[in-house]
Amino acid sequence: MSLTPPPSALPAAAVLLVLLPRVPADQAALRQPAQAALRALQGRLGSAVRVLKIDEATHPAVVQSFDSPELPACVLVRQGVELWRQQGLPDEADVNTLLEAAQRA
């Protein structure tokens, strides 16, 4: 006997889209600190929020659709509804705000 509710009864997970700027190939080393920061961010958020990076070089239309004045930017969404947005990567205080936004909706 399972106590897990059916998938339709589970709330949809919030997703933090991290919109990353295009980085020239000769400056690829600049991506490494950002990658480490995103892994650490996912660790702090746990399973409450899934972190997805959206690279402008790979998905320019997706990044442009969020009409962000500068990159990197973070957009928290759940089922297509924007819950929270910030320019730059979140710091520790922002992570708490982000988690609260994910839990409210």
Summary of the structure (lengths in Angstrom):
residues: 105
radius of gyration: 15.2
end to end distance: 30.6
largest distance: 56.1
contacts: 250
relative contact order: 0.22
helix: 44%
strand: 26%
